[in-house]
Amino acid sequence: MQSLQNSTPPDVLLRLIDAQGQLKIGETKLRELIKSGDLIMVKIGSNSRIPQSSITSLIQRLSNRAA
């Protein structure tokens, strides 16, 4: 049986509108970030989702550029 301390929590998948809200950007900019590869989008059936880890990674990369 695997210990809870060693397990990685599952990635949260956000609707596009929720990802926009977290980043405080519009739909066009979100789609540009997806198209450029800066954000990952996954499809579940006809639903598009953005992994929370992709948003976190984008913010870290942008913070590192600014530093």
N, C-alpha and C positions, 0 to 999 in steps of 0.2 A: 504494500500500500504506500502510495507516495505522500510525503509530508506536505502540508499546506505551505510551509515556509519555503520549500524548494519549487513550488509550482508558480508558473508565470500566469498572471491574470489574463483572461481573454481580452483581445482588443475590442474596444467599443466602436461600432459603426454608426456614423452620423448621417442623417439625411443631408442633402446638399444645402437646404435652407438653414439647418442647424450649424453646418460648417461655416456658412456665410456669416451667421450671427457671431460665432466664436471669433472669427477673424475680422469682423466689422468691415466686410467688403461686399460688393454687389455680385450678381450672378455672372456678369461678363468677366470680371477679374477672376472669379473662382474658376471658370471654364478655361481661362488663359493659363492659370497655374496648373490645371490638370493636363492641358494640351502640351505644356512645356515640360511636364514630368516633375514639376516641383511638388505636386500633390498626387497621391494615388487615389484612383476611383475604382471601386469594385462593383460588379453587377450581381444582384441576387434576383434572378428572374428579370422582370422589367424594372426593378428598383435599383437606383444608383446610390451608393454609399461611399463616404470618405472615412477611412480608419482614423481614429483619434491619434494614433501614433504618427500618422503622416502629417497631421497638423502640428503636433509637438515637434517633429523633426524639422519642419519648415520654419517654425519660430526659432528653434535653436540655430539653424543655419543663418537666418537673417540677423539674429543677435550677434553671432560670431563675426559677421561682415561689418557690423556697426562698431564692434569693439576695437 
